[in-house]
Amino acid sequence: MAASSSELPERLVVLYASQTGNAMDAAERVGREAERGGCPAVDVLSMDCFDPSCLPRERYVVFVVSTMGQGDPPDSMKDFWTYLTRKSLGARWLEGLFYAVFGLGDSTYGKYNYPAKKLDRRLFNLGAERITEKGLGDDQHSSGYEGALDPWLLILWKSLNQTNPSLLPRISDAIHPNLNILGDAKVEVIYYSAPQDTTISDPKILIERARSMSPALKYHNEGEPQFMLQMKLYTCVYIHL
């Protein structure tokens, strides 16, 4: 018998299977939005860092899975998937687990998002309950996989909040983030081959000096050292919770 909502642990686990990093980026975004929504605990892990035998102990899990080649799963998913296909796992093995699956693929391939589709079906057949229908990201979309991820996340948070409101006490912050307040840009300028004590603390002076130099080797008078300019700009976003 599944535990009541008052007994469910207040934790969201986000498991990803990534080969090139896109699924990891998407999973980290899921985790950030959950934290912004007030989720008490969020763990974002690669599938090969999670023991699949512990899956029945969880209550809320989001899976983010990419596709390799002709519908193959990423390397980090293979052992996890092998465990899930064991015949000894009964139809109620995952009863009480609420899950959602988002896949990353390319619709020009025949087995489009095949690993995500197989995972979604297998979890359901093991007794788990969908928080929402699977999402399928497509590289052919003008916005890439995020073209499907954006609307899918909105549905996910609303459905998850209905399942257990205490898991996302600030759901409005997850759905409607305040991105209007930006902090000052952080600037770092490095003069290669320059003396080690060449440091400037005033950002305005740094920027003016950077503008006056070429972003490549700048030659001075014969016999003087060559300098290479590297400029890094960082923008911080502050969100009021």
Backbone hydrogen bonds, N-H to C=O, Kabsch-Sander energy under -0.5 kcal/mol:
donor,donor_aa,acceptor,acceptor_aa,energy
7,E,4,S,-1.5
8,L,4,S,-0.7
8,L,5,S,-0.6
11,R,9,P,-1.9
12,L,41,A,-2.6
13,V,60,Y,-2.4
14,V,43,D,-3.4
15,L,13,V,-0.6
15,L,62,V,-2.6
16,Y,45,L,-2.3
17,A,64,V,-2.4
25,D,21,G,-2.2
26,A,22,N,-2.4
27,A,23,A,-2.4
28,E,24,M,-2.4
29,R,25,D,-1.7
30,V,26,A,-2.0
31,G,27,A,-2.3
32,R,28,E,-2.4
33,E,29,R,-2.5
34,A,30,V,-2.1
35,E,31,G,-2.2
36,R,32,R,-2.3
37,G,33,E,-1.6
38,G,35,E,-1.7
39,C,34,A,-2.3
43,D,12,L,-2.4
45,L,14,V,-2.9
45,L,43,D,-0.6
47,M,16,Y,-2.5
49,C,46,S,-2.2
50,F,47,M,-1.5
54,C,51,D,-2.2
55,L,52,P,-1.5
57,R,54,C,-1.6
58,E,55,L,-1.6
61,V,98,F,-2.3
62,V,13,V,-2.8
63,F,100,A,-3.2
64,V,15,L,-2.6
65,V,102,F,-2.6
66,S,17,A,-2.0
67,T,104,L,-0.8
68,M,72,D,-3.4
71,G,69,G,-1.0
72,D,68,M,-3.1
77,M,74,P,-1.8
78,K,74,P,-0.7
78,K,75,D,-0.9
79,D,75,D,-0.5
81,W,77,M,-2.9
82,T,78,K,-2.3
83,Y,79,D,-2.0
84,L,80,F,-1.9
85,T,81,W,-1.3
86,R,83,Y,-1.6
89,L,86,R,-1.2
90,G,88,S,-0.6
93,W,90,G,-1.5
94,L,126,L,-3.4
95,E,92,R,-1.6
96,G,127,G,-0.5
97,L,94,L,-2.2
98,F,59,R,-2.8
99,Y,129,E,-2.4
100,A,61,V,-1.4
102,F,63,F,-2.9
103,G,135,G,-3.1
104,L,65,V,-2.5
105,G,137,G,-1.8
109,Y,106,D,-2.0
112,Y,109,Y,-0.5
112,Y,110,G,-1.3
114,Y,111,K,-1.5
117,K,113,N,-2.2
118,K,114,Y,-2.6
119,L,115,P,-2.5
120,D,116,A,-2.4
121,R,117,K,-2.0
122,R,118,K,-2.5
123,L,119,L,-2.5
124,F,120,D,-1.8
125,N,121,R,-2.1
126,L,122,R,-1.1
127,G,124,F,-1.6
128,A,123,L,-2.1
129,E,97,L,-3.3
131,I,99,Y,-3.4
132,T,99,Y,-0.6
135,G,101,V,-2.4
137,G,103,G,-3.6
137,G,135,G,-0.5
139,D,105,G,-2.4
141,H,138,D,-1.7
144,G,141,H,-2.1
146,E,143,S,-0.9
147,G,144,G,-1.7
148,A,145,Y,-1.5
149,L,145,Y,-2.0
150,D,146,E,-2.2
152,W,148,A,-1.7
153,L,149,L,-2.6
154,L,150,D,-1.4
155,I,151,P,-1.7
156,L,152,W,-2.6
157,W,153,L,-2.7
158,K,154,L,-1.7
159,S,155,I,-2.6
160,L,156,L,-2.9
161,N,157,W,-2.2
162,Q,158,K,-1.6
163,T,159,S,-1.8
164,N,160,L,-2.5
167,L,164,N,-1.9
168,L,164,N,-0.6
168,L,165,P,-0.9
170,R,37,G,-3.0
171,I,168,L,-1.0
173,D,170,R,-1.3
174,A,170,R,-1.0
175,I,171,I,-2.1
176,H,172,S,-2.8
179,L,177,P,-0.9
182,L,180,N,-0.7
183,G,236,C,-1.7
186,K,234,Y,-2.4
188,E,232,K,-2.1
190,I,230,Q,-2.4
192,Y,190,I,-0.8
192,Y,228,M,-2.4
194,A,191,Y,-1.6
198,T,195,P,-1.8
199,T,197,D,-1.5
206,L,202,D,-2.0
207,I,203,P,-2.4
208,E,204,K,-2.2
209,R,205,I,-2.4
210,A,206,L,-2.2
211,R,207,I,-2.4
212,S,208,E,-1.2
213,M,210,A,-1.2
216,A,214,S,-0.7
218,K,227,F,-1.8
219,Y,217,L,-0.6
224,E,221,N,-2.5
227,F,218,K,-1.0
228,M,192,Y,-0.9
230,Q,190,I,-1.6
232,K,188,E,-2.5
234,Y,186,K,-2.4
238,Y,181,I,-1.3
238,Y,236,C,-0.5
239,I,237,V,-0.5
240,H,238,Y,-0.5
241,L,239,I,-0.5
